[in-house]
Amino acid sequence: MLATLIELQGWIRTSLTVYLNGFAATRDWVALASVLPLGIVFGAVHALTPGHGKSILASYLIGSRLAAVRGVLVSSVLSVTHVGLAVVIAVAALPLITRTIGGAGQAPALEAVSRGLLVLIGAWMIMRAIRGRPHQHDEGEGVMVGVVAGLVPCPITLFAMFMSMSRGVPEAGLTFAASMMIGVAMTLAAVALVTIVARDRLVALTARWGTSIQRFGRVLDGTAGLLLVAVALWSFDLKLSRS
């Protein structure tokens, strides 16, 4: 399955190159607009590949009290940060981008900051569960998690932005980035909704067994914290092993 997704991602890059080259030659906005639905599909498929915060999002939502709408808000913040940061980096031409062939489209410094902050958030959730402190400002905390998890810029968006800028059509890259953002948001929203539904059913089931909701909430909070720390450290070790 993963190999298929990786192949699809390669096809996305090839197709994107063709579309951007065609727009640079014709400046035909009608033709560019016609591929925007495909850009949404690109984003949705691309978000299925590793490195888009799905594990982090699910890990946090397991222990949160967020309802479906607010959970989707967190996933949307993650999507906007993930794609928007890539646009900002490309436009500002920051020296954070690794320009080697193997590391093109990566920002190691930002990835390290993101993983470090996620470890701190996970540790805070574990301590909160141990102390038995009630949830406060859960929505704001969720937005913070979405921002931190999204600090890893989208490589496809970086690719599109650099290519469009090199051909003198940055507006094409921005248009495609917007459609990609919608697709990524759709996939992450689906992950959020599935996680929240599963969490709520588990809570309801334990309540039938007579387990205290407050006590079980602390268990979920601590579990979510452990998962956040584990996912952040695992992804960081994976990056080091590949470098």
N, C-alpha and C positions, 0 to 999 in steps of 0.2 A: 504493500500500500504506500509506504513511504517513498519507495523508488518511483512509483507512478507519479506521486505528487512532485517529486524533484524533476522528473521529466517534463511534467506540465509547466513547472516554473521556467525551465529552459525554453519551452515553446512560447511562454509569455514574453520572455526577453526578446526572442526572435521576432515575434509578431509586433511587439512594441517598436522595435527598430524599423520595421517596414512602415508602420503607420507614421512614425515621426519623420522619417525620410520623405515619405509621400507628402506630408503636410508642409515640410520645409520647401519642397519643390513647387507645390501648387497654391499654398495658403488658402486652401478650400475648407472653410469652417464647417460647411455642411457635411463634407466627407468626414471631418474629425468628429463632429457631433454624432455621426451615425455609429461610431465605434465606442461611444461612451457606455452603452449597456454592456459591451464586452469588457470594458474597464472595470465595471462593477463585478462581473463574473471573475475577472482576473484577481481582484482584491479578495473576493470570498474564497477562491481556491488557494491563493497565496497565503492567506491567514491559517489555512489548515496545516501548513508546513511548520516545523519546529521554530521557535524563537519569536512567537507573537503574544506571549503572556497568557496563553490559555490555562496552563497549569497554575500560574500565579493567581489568575482571576478566580479559578475554581477553588483553589486553596483558601483564599481570603473569604469568599462567599460562604464556604462551609460553616465558618464560625461567626459570621455576621448576623445581624438581625434585619438586614435589608430586604424589603419586599421586591417583587419582580421589577416594578418600574424603576426603582432606585438602583437595583442591580444592573439593569440595562444602562442606566446613566453612568455607572462606573465603567462598564465595558466601552461605552461611547467615548468617555474621557481617555481611556487607554488607546483607542483607535485614533482619535484626533492627535494625541501626543505622539504616537508612533509614526504616523504619516506626516504630520505637521512639522515635527522636528527634522525629518529628512529634507523637507522643503527649505526650512530655515538654514540648515547646514549647507545645502547646495547653493542657495542664493548668496549667503554670506561667505561662501568658499572658505569655511573654517579649516584650520590645519588638523582637525580631529580625524579626518578621513584617511584610512589606510589605502594607499594607491597601488599597492602590489596587486598582481593578478589574483592571488589566492585570497587576499583580504579586501578586495574592492567592495565598497559600499558598507564598510564596517566603521564603527566609532568606538574603539576599545576603551578610551577614557570614560565615555558616557556609560558604556555597558558596565564597567567596574563600579562606577558611582551608583548606578541603578541597583546592582546586585547587593552592594554594601548597605544601601538604605533599606532594601527589602529584608535583609537579615535583621536590621535594627527594629523594623516594624514587627517582624515575626517574634523577636525576643520580647518586645513590649506586650504582644498579645499573650505570650506564654506567662509572663509575670502577672498580667491582669487576671488570667485564669487562676493562677496559684493563689493570689490574694483575694479572689472572689469579688473584685470590684465590678460594679454594673457597667454596662455599655453606656457611653456618653458620646454625643456628636458622631454617631455611627456613619451618617451620610458623608460628613466632612472627611472622616477617616478613609472611607471608601474612595472618595475622589482623590485623596492623596496617594492611595495605593495605585489607582489608575494612572496617575501622572508618573509616579516612580517606575512602574512596570513598563510604561511606554517610552522611557528614556532611551531605549534601543531603537535607533532610526530604521525605517523601512528600507531595505536594500533595493527593492524594485523601484520605489519612488526616487531614491537617489540616482539610480540608473537612468530613469526617465528624465529627471531634472538635468543631470549633467549632459545627457545626449541632446535634449532640446535646447539647452543653453549653448552648447557647442555648435549647433546649427542655426543659431539666431532666432529660435522660436520658443522662448521660455514660456509664453502663454499656453503653448500646447502641453508642456510638461505640467504646468499648474492645473490645467483642465483635466488631464489624465490623473493627476494626484487626487483631485477631488472625487473622481469616480472610484478610484482605488479605495479611498477612505470609506466610502459608503459600503463597498463590498467587505472590507475588513470588519467594519462595525457590525454588519449583518452576521458574520460568522461568530464574532465574540459575543454578540447579544444572545445568539442561540446557546452558546456555552453557558452564559450567565443564567439563562432561564432554566435550562436543564438542571444545573447545579442547585438553584434555589428550590425548584419543585422537589428534587430528591431530598434536599435538606429538610424541607417542611414536612414531607411525608415521614421521614425518620423521626423528627421531633414528635409528631402526632402519634407515631407508633410507640415510642417510649413512654409517652404520657398515658397511654392505655395500660401499660405495665405498671403504672404507679410511680414511675421515676419523676423526681422533681424537675420541672422545666428549667429552673434556675441552675440546678446542679448539672443537668445535661448540657445547658448552654455553656457552662464553664468548661466542660469536656470538649465541646465543639470549638470553643475559643482557643483552648490550648492546642488542640489537634491542628487547627488552621495555622497557628503560629509555628508549630513544628514543621508543617508542610511548606510554609513560606520560606523558612530558613533552609530546609532541605533542598527545595527547588532552586533557590538562589545559589546556594553553594555548589549544587550539582552542575548547573548551567555554567557557573564560573570555572569549575574544574574542567568541564568539557571544552570551553574556549581555550584554556591553557594547554590542554592535551593536543589541540589542533594547531596551535601556534608554533 
